[in-house]
């Protein structure tokens, strides 16, 4: 039986994971207000007792704790820093917690801006995927100290099991990107292994069992490889979001003149998958790049889309772009020579920047 809490919570972004997290917050007895760009995705939560708000600012108004879990850094920037954003709408002393995997630089900017208006903002990306969100066992990666987080720890504990404190604004995002580049490379690794197994006419399930019993095992292989083998490409974590995360990491590394060859290879592969129609498939769909063309087509991919337009798989016809000269790729300030627009501030007129809003 849940306990009724006096803390008022707002949640912006009720997608696959956000909706599951909100369910735990409701189950714990918190008064919850939700906003999502598509209201239909919040209907189940509203039916369970959540209040609906017509905008992020309306959701944040009067809330003690505001969570955001949106798609791209551009979305985070709009939700927080726009003239009608939550930073201006939040009451004094409120906590603004971004669960999105986003730009470390943007996280620092939001933190600094929040201190000016007497609210507390920190980055808190999560890992654990849809399964962890539904089970309430997510790992929270925080760009804040334990002391900073302590007042809101009870609500975080409704959906988190492990907590990592990286003490500085933006550091949670950097740590999450470390996880993501490792994850992406591990997916590429098991995809290579399964392709080699097929070439050798080996049983894929037996090969996977072998890998998982030795040093070749990984969390990615454990979670995603069985789905690849079964032909299950439904998203728990969409390929386009993993592509975005890798792009953010590569962009940050390029700014420091650090080469990340594994991440760069993974980005190229996930970008290809997204361009040919797999952007809303799960990350395990990467194995379709190794499949016979007929099998890939049967799964919903179209190789003719490759390099047809802006990288969003829509031929740059406006369906995949943000309508403002870009692809919504999370840019907020990186240099003109960057090829992956996961940074915090892209240049003008980009529509071939490998990301889709």
C-alpha positions, 0 to 999 in steps of 0.5 A, a space after each residue: 500500500 502506497 503512502 501519500 507524500 506531500 512532495 509534488 512531482 512533475 514529469 516531462 516526457 512519458 515515452 517508453 521509459 518515462 511512462 514506466 518511471 512515472 508508474 513507480 512514482 505514482 505507486 509510491 503515493 506522490 502527487 504527479 503531473 505529467 506532460 508529453 508532446 503526444 498526450 495519448 502516450 500519457 493517457 494510461 498515467 492520467 487514468 491512474 491518477 496523474 494530472 495532465 499539463 498542457 506545457 512543460 512550464 505548466 507542469 513545472 509550476 508549483 512542483 517541488 521536483 521536476 523530472 525531464 526525459 526527452 529525446 535530444 539535447 535540443 529538446 532539453 535546451 528548449 524545455 529548460 532554457 526557452 523563454 517559456 521553459 521550466 527554468 522560469 516557471 519553477 518555484 524557488 527551491 525546486 529541484 529540476 532533474 534531467 534524466 535524458 542522456 544529453 550534452 555535458 556542456 548543456 547540463 553545466 549551462 542549465 545548472 549554472 542558470 538554475 543557481 541564478 534563479 534559486 532552483 536546483 538543477 542536476 543531470 541524472 541520466 539513467 541506464 537499465 533500459 526499458 526492463 530496468 524502468 519497468 522493474 524500478 531497478 535503474 542505475 542513476 548517474 548523477 552530476 551532483 554530490 550526495 548532499 545535493 541529491 539527499 533531499 530528493 533521494 526518496 523519490 529517486 529511490 522509487 525507480 532507481 536501485 544503484 546510485 553513482 555520484 560524480 559530484 560536478 554538473 555535467 559529469 553524470 552525462 560524461 559518465 553515461 556517455 562512457 557507458 554508451 560507447 562501451 555498450 555500442 561497441 559491445 553490440 558491434 562485437 556480438 553482431 560480428 560474432 553472430 555473422 561469423 557464426 553464420 558464415 561457419 554454419 554454426 548454431 547461433 544460440 550455441 555460439 552465444 552460450 559459449 560467448 556468455 560462458 567466457 571472456 567474450 560475454 557482455 551485458 549487451 550480448 546478454 540483453 540484446 543478442 537473444 533478441 537478434 537471434 530471434 528476429 525481435 527488433 522491437 525497441 526497448 532502447 531505440 537505435 536512433 537514441 543510441 546513435 545520438 549518444 554515440 554522436 555526443 561522445 564522439 563530438 566531446 572527444 573530437 573537441 579534445 582531439 581524442 580519437 575513439 575509433 571503436 565509438 566512431 565505427 559504432 556510430 557509422 554502423 548505427 547511423 547506417 541502420 537509422 538511415 535505412 529505416 531502422 531508427 525506431 527499432 531496438 539497438 539489436 537491429 544492428 545485426 540486420 546490417 549483416 543479413 541478406 538484403 531480402 531478410 533486411 527488407 522483410 524486417 522493414 529496412 530499405 537500403 535505397 534510403 542510404 545517403 538519400 538525404 539528411 540521415 534521418 531516413 526520410 529523404 530530407 522531405 521535412 518529415 524527419 527534420 525539425 523544420 529549422 534548418 537542422 535535423 534536431 541532432 542535439 547540436 549546441 555549439 560545436 565547430 563547423 568541421 564536426 561530422 556528427 552533430 551530437 554536440 551542444 550547438 551545431 552550425 547553421 543550415 545543417 540537414 545532413 548531420 546524422 541525427 534526427 529529432 
